[in-house]
């Protein structure tokens, strides 16, 4: 057997025996060349014979190769004329202690922008930001005072994955869903194979932002099923946003940062999910955060006209209890029933300052939010190629506005019922592998029992309908979607009654769009 090596200058080969013999490095260049030629002549016949048995580019290897896992956002086929993109949070290039805004900016085809209030809004296919729903463990957190979620302050520490569906894919997600949905989970999904794990992340950047998260997962296998508990904490501190080149602040500084863009966030979560052997399941999740931050004021505007705001206290706590029967056999086929209850509590304090020195408060606006949401979903097979699905959503939204003139109470109640059916028109075709058709309808109702002392809006109702078609071609690499839909959106309480510290004029006569 012959082995070729590349020794270091001080290495060598000893002669057999107990003592160390002369080393190759002590021989002159001529002796080394002669030895190499002799060795080459001796091994060439054996090497040529071995080359005939194996290809020159083949390698024989014995051992274990560790698993190589590549993760990236991927398109997921959805029925009825819509497509979805799914991604694991840990597969996205986001910083430590990332926000949901930073996560969603990595999702293809989803647009995220920052408005003048410093809030991050999301839209899809040119939709208005209030037309896209954000669901956490099945509960829409966009059913609130402003009918949207500021994802710039929501931490992503607790989230496991995210699914984005463009357009109106279903009539079952509740009221005000027109442009798409963003769905994520804290308590996990059915069939998750969790293993004991602990993870610590830390990171920093060039402007001095630093963040850290500590999360853990612990599963228990018991006689009746499997229990998985997750928990974690996160912290992030940022001195501000980088100042763009050739942009000058009205108040000069030497740190090259936008004025009043610092932020500090502390968050935590705890969740548990139990999956019974028979398919039934129950899950409970709780998450909370507290943040203090400022927002960049308009440049080139006088102080009295600029939005000189700071948010000294922004907090939100969400608890979701959900459960399901799993698929059960009935006299008419197989069906499933799921129910979820969400309690969303939040507070947002705004201080408006007189100058860009941010040392004198001109006025303030504080708000307390309380939203309770209930969702019931069911589906059942109708034969071998048809599925009937239905959902009921009820949201009770309360908002207390505290300003120097006093306190105003607002309330909005929204509910929706939706039904749809999906047919598999073709299965197992050659050129066209599958074709599915969906048809659904919804009825939505909105009312405002409290309007801050003003006249309440009359009861509003809207109907919706949808027809969709999906076709999978060949081996599944090509999917075609088509759909037509109609649905209304009720105006948010903020659109109807808020003056936003004299920035807007209330418009209580708004109609559904």
C-alpha positions in Angstrom: 0.0 0.0 0.0 1.3 3.5 -0.9 0.2 6.7 0.9 1.2 10.2 -0.3 1.5 12.9 2.3 2.7 16.5 2.6 4.8 16.6 5.8 5.9 19.8 7.4 9.6 20.6 7.0 10.5 19.0 10.4 8.6 15.8 9.8 10.1 12.6 8.5 10.0 8.8 8.3 11.9 6.6 10.8 13.6 3.3 10.0 12.1 0.2 11.7 13.4 -0.4 15.2 13.3 1.1 18.6 15.7 4.0 17.8 15.0 6.8 15.5 16.8 6.4 12.1 17.9 9.1 9.7 15.1 11.4 8.4 14.4 12.2 4.8 14.8 15.9 5.4 18.5 15.2 6.1 19.1 13.8 2.6 20.3 16.0 -0.2 18.1 17.0 -3.2 19.7 14.4 -5.5 19.0 11.5 -3.1 15.4 12.8 -2.7 14.9 13.0 -6.5 16.4 9.5 -7.0 14.2 8.0 -4.3 11.0 9.6 -5.7 11.8 8.2 -9.2 12.4 4.7 -7.8 9.2 4.8 -5.8 7.3 6.0 -8.8 8.6 3.2 -11.0 7.7 0.7 -8.3 4.1 1.8 -7.7 3.1 2.7 -11.3 2.0 -0.9 -12.3 -0.1 -1.2 -9.1 -1.6 2.2 -9.6 -2.5 1.5 -13.3 -4.1 -1.8 -12.2 -6.2 -0.1 -9.6 -7.2 2.6 -12.1 -8.7 0.0 -14.3 -11.0 -1.1 -11.5 -12.3 2.4 -10.5 -13.0 5.6 -12.4 -10.2 8.3 -12.1 -12.7 10.7 -10.6 -14.2 8.3 -8.0 -13.4 8.3 -4.3 -13.9 5.5 -1.9 -15.0 6.7 1.6 -16.1 4.9 4.7 -17.8 6.9 7.5 -20.9 8.9 8.4 -21.7 12.2 6.7 -23.7 14.6 9.0 -27.1 15.7 7.8 -27.0 18.8 5.5 -30.2 20.8 5.9 -31.0 23.7 3.5 -33.9 25.9 4.3 -35.4 28.8 2.3 -38.8 30.3 1.7 -40.8 28.1 -0.5 -44.1 28.4 -2.4 -46.8 26.2 -1.1 -49.8 25.2 -3.2 -53.1 26.4 -2.0 -56.5 25.5 -3.3 -59.0 27.7 -5.1 -56.8 30.1 -7.1 -54.2 31.3 -4.5 -50.6 30.5 -3.7 -48.8 30.7 -0.4 -45.2 31.2 0.7 -44.0 29.4 3.8 -40.8 30.0 5.7 -39.2 29.0 9.0 -38.1 31.9 11.1 -34.7 30.4 11.8 -34.0 30.1 8.0 -34.3 33.8 7.3 -31.4 36.2 7.4 -32.6 38.4 10.3 -30.7 39.9 13.2 -30.8 38.6 16.8 -34.0 39.6 18.6 -35.6 40.5 15.3 -39.0 42.2 15.0 -41.8 40.8 12.9 -41.2 43.7 10.5 -37.7 42.4 9.8 -39.0 38.9 9.3 -41.7 40.0 6.8 -39.3 42.1 4.8 -37.6 38.8 3.9 -40.8 37.2 2.6 -41.1 37.4 -1.2 -44.0 39.5 -2.7 -44.9 41.1 0.6 -44.5 44.8 0.8 -43.6 46.5 4.1 -43.4 50.3 4.5 -43.0 52.7 7.4 -45.6 55.4 7.8 -45.3 58.9 9.3 -46.2 57.6 12.7 -43.2 55.2 12.7 -45.5 52.2 12.3 -44.7 49.4 9.8 -47.6 48.6 7.5 -47.9 45.6 5.2 -49.6 45.2 1.9 -49.9 42.7 -0.9 -50.6 43.2 -4.6 -51.1 46.9 -4.1 -53.7 46.5 -1.4 -54.3 49.0 1.4 -52.6 48.1 4.6 -55.9 47.5 6.5 -56.9 44.9 3.9 -54.2 42.3 5.0 -54.9 40.2 8.1 -52.2 39.1 10.5 -53.1 35.9 12.5 -51.2 34.5 15.5 -52.3 31.0 16.5 -55.4 31.4 14.4 -56.4 34.7 16.0 -56.4 37.9 13.9 -54.5 40.7 15.7 -55.5 43.2 13.0 -59.1 43.4 14.4 -58.2 46.4 16.6 -58.6 50.2 17.0 -56.7 50.9 13.7 -57.6 47.6 11.9 -53.9 46.8 11.4 -50.9 45.6 13.3 -47.8 47.7 13.8 -45.3 44.9 13.1 -42.3 47.1 13.9 -42.8 46.7 17.6 -43.9 43.1 17.7 -40.9 40.8 18.5 -40.4 37.6 16.5 -38.8 35.7 19.4 -41.8 33.5 19.9 -42.6 32.8 16.3 -41.7 29.5 14.6 -42.8 29.9 11.0 -44.7 32.3 8.8 -47.1 31.7 5.9 -48.1 34.5 3.5 -51.1 34.1 1.1 -51.6 36.7 -1.5 -55.1 37.9 -2.3 -58.4 36.7 -1.0 -57.7 33.0 -0.7 -60.7 32.0 1.5 -63.9 33.4 3.0 -63.1 31.9 6.3 -60.5 34.3 7.8 -63.0 36.7 9.2 -64.0 40.3 8.3 -61.9 42.9 6.5 -59.7 40.4 4.8 -59.3 41.5 1.1 -55.6 41.7 0.2 -54.1 38.6 1.8 -53.1 37.0 5.1 -49.9 36.6 7.1 -50.3 33.7 9.6 -47.8 32.5 12.2 -47.8 30.2 15.2 -46.3 30.2 18.7 -47.8 27.0 20.1 -46.8 24.9 17.0 -48.6 22.9 14.4 -50.2 19.4 14.5 -47.6 16.7 14.1 -44.6 18.8 15.1 -41.7 16.5 16.1 -40.1 18.7 18.7 -36.9 17.6 20.5 -35.4 19.0 23.7 -33.5 22.1 22.7 -32.1 25.4 24.1 -30.9 28.3 22.0 -29.1 31.5 22.7 -28.7 34.2 20.1 -26.7 37.4 20.3 -25.9 40.0 17.8 -24.8 43.6 17.2 -24.3 45.9 14.2 -22.2 48.9 13.1 -24.4 51.6 14.7 -24.4 49.9 18.1 -27.7 48.0 18.1 -27.4 44.8 20.1 -29.9 42.1 20.9 -30.2 38.7 22.5 -32.8 35.9 22.8 -32.9 32.8 25.0 -35.4 30.1 24.0 -36.1 26.5 25.0 -38.2 23.6 24.0 -39.1 20.6 26.1 -41.3 17.7 24.9 -42.8 15.0 27.1 -44.3 11.7 25.9 -47.1 10.6 28.2 -49.6 7.7 28.0 -52.4 9.7 26.4 -50.3 11.7 23.9 -47.5 14.2 23.7 -46.9 17.6 25.4 -44.5 20.2 24.1 -43.7 23.3 26.1 -41.8 26.3 24.7 -40.6 29.5 26.3 -38.2 32.4 25.9 -37.0 35.9 26.5 -35.7 38.6 24.2 -34.1 42.0 24.6 -33.0 44.6 22.0 -31.5 48.1 22.3 -30.8 50.4 19.4 -29.3 53.9 19.6 -31.1 54.9 16.3 -31.3 54.5 12.5 -28.4 55.3 10.3 -28.5 58.8 8.7 -28.5 58.6 4.9 -25.7 60.1 2.9 -26.1 63.8 2.1 -29.0 64.2 4.6 -28.6 66.7 7.4 -30.6 66.8 10.6 -32.0 70.1 11.8 -30.2 69.4 15.1 -26.5 68.5 14.2 -25.0 65.5 16.0 -21.7 63.5 15.7 -23.2 60.0 15.7 -24.5 59.9 12.1 -27.9 58.7 13.3 -31.4 60.0 12.6 -32.6 62.1 15.5 -35.1 60.5 17.9 -35.0 57.0 16.4 -33.7 55.1 19.5 -35.6 52.1 20.8 -35.5 49.5 23.6 -37.6 46.4 23.7 -38.1 43.6 26.2 -40.3 40.6 25.4 -41.1 37.1 26.5 -43.4 34.1 25.7 -44.6 30.8 27.0 -46.6 28.1 25.1 -47.8 24.6 25.5 -49.4 22.1 23.1 -50.9 18.7 23.9 -51.6 16.3 21.1 -53.6 13.2 22.1 -53.1 9.9 20.5 -56.6 10.0 19.0 -55.9 13.2 17.1 -57.5 15.8 19.5 -55.3 18.6 20.6 -55.3 21.7 22.8 -52.8 24.6 22.9 -52.2 27.7 25.0 -49.8 30.5 24.2 -49.0 33.8 25.8 -46.6 36.5 24.6 -45.9 40.0 25.8 -43.6 42.9 25.1 -42.8 46.4 26.3 -41.0 49.0 24.2 -39.9 52.7 24.4 -39.0 54.4 21.2 -38.9 57.6 19.2 -39.8 58.3 15.5 -38.0 60.3 12.9 -39.6 63.8 12.4 -40.1 65.2 8.9 -37.1 67.0 7.5 -37.4 70.5 6.0 -40.5 71.3 8.1 -40.8 73.8 10.8 -41.0 72.4 14.4 -44.6 73.5 14.9 -45.6 71.6 11.8 -43.4 68.5 12.2 -44.5 65.3 14.0 -42.2 65.5 17.1 -43.4 62.3 18.8 -42.0 59.8 21.2 -43.6 56.6 22.4 -42.6 56.3 26.1 -44.6 53.2 26.7 -45.8 50.7 24.1 -46.9 47.3 25.4 -49.0 44.4 24.2 -50.0 41.0 25.7 -51.7 38.3 23.7 -53.1 35.0 25.1 -54.6 32.4 22.8 -56.4 29.2 23.9 -57.3 26.8 21.1 -58.2 23.2 20.5 -59.5 20.8 18.0 -61.1 17.3 17.7 -58.8 16.1 14.9 -60.4 14.3 12.0 -63.2 12.0 13.1 -65.3 9.5 11.2 -69.0 10.4 10.9 -71.9 8.8 9.1 -71.3 11.2 6.2 -67.5 10.9 5.9 -64.7 12.6 8.0 -64.8 15.9 9.7 -62.9 18.2 12.0 -63.8 21.0 14.4 -61.5 23.7 15.9 -62.1 26.6 18.2 -59.9 29.5 19.4 -60.3 32.3 21.9 -57.8 35.2 21.9 -57.4 38.0 24.5 -55.4 41.0 23.3 -54.4 43.8 25.7 -52.3 46.8 24.7 -51.2 50.3 25.7 -49.7 53.1 23.5 -48.6 56.4 25.0 -47.6 59.3 22.7 -45.9 62.5 23.8 -45.7 65.4 21.3 -42.8 67.8 21.9 -42.5 71.5 21.1 -39.0 71.4 19.5 -36.5 68.9 18.1 -34.6 69.1 21.4 -37.3 66.8 22.8 -37.1 68.5 26.3 -40.6 70.0 26.5 -43.9 68.1 26.0 -46.6 70.1 24.2 -49.4 67.5 24.5 -50.0 63.8 24.8 -52.4 61.0 23.7 -52.5 57.7 25.7 -54.6 54.7 24.6 -55.6 51.4 26.2 -56.8 48.6 23.9 -58.8 45.4 24.8 -59.9 43.0 22.1 -61.5 39.6 22.6 -61.8 37.3 19.6 -63.5 34.0 19.1 -63.1 31.8 16.0 -64.9 28.5 15.2 -63.9 26.4 12.2 -65.2 23.2 10.8 -64.7 21.1 7.7 -66.2 17.8 6.5 -65.8 15.6 3.4 -68.7 15.3 1.0 -67.8 12.2 -0.9 -64.3 11.4 -2.0 -63.7 14.6 -4.0 -65.4 17.4 -2.1 -64.7 19.3 1.2 -67.2 21.6 2.9 -65.7 24.2 5.2 -67.3 26.9 7.4 -66.1 29.5 9.9 -67.5 32.0 12.4 -65.5 34.9 13.7 -66.5 37.4 16.4 -64.3 40.3 17.6 -65.2 42.8 20.4 -62.9 45.8 20.2 -62.5 48.4 23.1 -60.4 51.5 23.0 -59.9 54.1 25.7 -58.4 57.4 24.5 -56.8 59.6 27.2 -56.0 63.2 26.1 -55.7 66.4 28.1 -59.4 67.2 27.5 -60.5 63.9 29.1 -61.1 60.2 28.4 -63.2 58.8 25.6 -64.4 55.3 25.2 -64.9 53.5 21.9 -66.2 50.1 21.0 -66.6 48.2 17.7 -68.1 44.8 17.3 -67.5 42.7 14.2 -68.6 39.3 13.3 -68.5 37.2 10.1 -69.8 33.8 9.0 -68.3 32.1 5.9 -68.9 28.9 4.0 -67.0 27.4 1.1 -66.7 24.1 -0.8 -63.7 22.7 -2.6 -64.0 20.1 -5.4 -61.2 18.0 -6.9 -62.2 18.0 -10.5 -59.2 16.0 -11.7 -56.7 13.8 -10.0 -53.7 11.9 -11.4 -53.8 13.3 -14.9 -50.7 13.2 -17.1 -50.2 16.7 -18.5 -52.6 18.3 -16.0 -52.0 16.5 -12.7 -54.8 18.0 -10.6 -57.6 20.6 -11.0 -59.5 22.0 -8.0 -62.4 24.4 -7.9 -63.6 26.4 -4.8 -66.8 28.4 -4.3 -67.6 30.3 -1.2 -69.6 33.1 0.4 -69.5 35.3 3.6 -71.7 37.7 5.5 -70.1 40.3 7.6 -71.6 42.7 10.2 -70.1 45.7 12.0 -71.5 48.0 14.6 -70.1 50.7 17.0 -71.9 50.7 20.4 -69.6 53.4 21.8 -68.2 56.4 19.9 -66.5 58.6 22.5 -69.6 60.6 23.2 -70.4 61.2 19.5 -73.3 59.7 17.6 -72.7 56.1 16.9 -72.6 54.7 13.4 -75.5 52.7 12.1 -75.2 49.0 11.8 -73.3 48.0 8.7 -73.4 44.7 6.8 -71.7 43.4 3.7 -71.7 40.2 1.7 -68.8 38.5 0.0 -68.3 35.8 -2.6 -65.4 34.0 -4.2 -64.8 31.6 -7.1 -61.3 30.1 -7.6 -59.5 27.5 -9.7 -56.1 25.9 -9.3 -54.3 23.5 -11.7 -51.1 21.6 -11.1 -49.2 20.7 -14.3 -46.9 17.8 -14.9 -44.7 16.9 -12.0 -46.0 19.8 -9.8 -43.4 22.4 -10.7 -46.0 24.6 -12.5 -49.2 25.7 -10.7 -51.8 28.0 -12.3 -54.3 30.0 -10.3 -57.3 32.0 -11.2 -59.9 33.6 -9.0 -62.6 36.3 -8.8 -63.9 37.7 -5.5 -65.9 40.4 -3.7 -65.7 41.5 -0.1 -66.1 44.6 1.9 -64.1 46.3 4.7 -65.6 48.2 7.6 -63.9 51.5 8.6 -61.7 51.2 11.7 -62.5 53.1 14.8 -59.5 55.3 14.3 -60.6 56.2 10.7 -64.0 57.2 12.1 -63.2 59.1 15.2 -59.5 59.8 15.8 -57.9 63.2 15.4 -54.4 61.9 16.0 -53.2 64.9 18.0 -54.8 67.3 15.4 -53.3 65.5 12.5 -56.5 64.2 11.0 -60.2 65.2 10.9 -62.6 62.5 12.3 -64.9 61.1 9.6 -67.8 59.2 11.3 -69.8 58.9 8.1 -67.4 56.5 6.4 -69.0 53.6 4.6 -67.6 50.1 4.0 -65.2 49.9 1.1 
